[in-house]
């Protein structure tokens, strides 16, 4: 059975943006942790993003909608940008311990969680 866990975007991230996109394991402190950096197009705000887990998959999606009013002849235009990315999490990650933070100035979403067992 597959379970889905919602993750609230919060500021509980230990590491800053490294510029290395994708998933990695950081062992630079007393607790090893999984660290995922996801590039996000400019214009996306934290409220446009959705972070969840489905089983052992981290699923990140975003939807950003902009409506522009034209003149009386043009009406209005709506532009929508969407994305979805999935990452396989190590089995030693508790999905309930994931935290996420959006670094808008770097257009990067960072997701982290402590590993239950430090890798050898």
N, C-alpha and C positions, 0 to 999 in steps of 0.2 A: 504494500500500500504506500502510495506517495503522499507525503505531507507537504504543505506549503506554509512557510513562515514569512510574515511581513517584517521588514526591518525599517525602523524609523531613522531618517537621516538626522544624525546628532553630531556633536562635536567631540566625541570620545576617541579620537584617533591619536595614537602616540607618535606616529611617523608623519613627516611632511612629504610632499610630492617629490619623487626621485626623478621623474621623467622616463622611467622604464615602465611602459604599459604592459599589462597582463598580470598574471598571478606569480607570486614569489613567496618564499618562506624567509622571514627575518629572524635571526638568532643573535641579535646584538644586545640583548638584555637578559634579565633573569628568566623571562618567559618567552619562548619562541612563539611567533604568530604568523598567520597567513596574511599577506598584504596584496591587495588587488588595486591597480590603478587603471581607470577606464577613461579614455578621452571622450569629452563631451563637446559638441559644437558650441560656439559662442552663442549667447542668447538664452541657453537653457538655464533655468533657475532650479534651486532645490525642490520646489513644489512641482516641477515638471517631471521629476524623476521618480521611479518606482524600483525599489530593491527588495527582492524576496528570495527565498530558497524553495526549491522543489526537490525533495529528497536530498541528495548531496550536490545538487546543482545550484550555483549562485546565478540568479537571473536579474539583469539590470535592463530596464527599459526607460524610454523617455518620450514624451510627446510635448511639443511646443507649438502653440497656435498663435498666429498674428493676424489680426483683421485690420485692413487699411480702408479708410473711407475715401472714395473717389469723389469727383465732382458730380453734379446732378445727372450727367449722361452716363457715367461709368458705374454708378452704384458702389458696391464695395467688393473687396477681394479678401479672401482668407487663404493664408499660407500655412501649411501644416508640415512639420518635420518630426519624424519618428525614428527610433532605433531600438534594437534589442540585442543584447549580448548575453551569452551563457558561459560559465566557467565551472569546471569540475573541481569541487573542494576536496581536500584530503579528508580521509575518514576520521582523522583525529581532531576535526573541527566541530564544535558544538554550534549548530545553526542559530541557536538562541543567543549566543554570545557575540554575534556580528554587530559591528557598528559602522556607520557610513558618514562621510563628511564631503561636501562639495567645496572645492577650491575654485571659486568662480574666476579669480584673476588668472588662473592657469588652465581653465577649462578642463578640469580633471576631477573625477569622483574617486575617492579613496574608500575602500572597504577593508576592514581588518577584523580579525578574531584571534584569540589566543589558541595555541595548539594544546591539546590535552596531554600529549606526550612529546617531549623534546626530541627532535630527530637526532640520530646517531651521526 
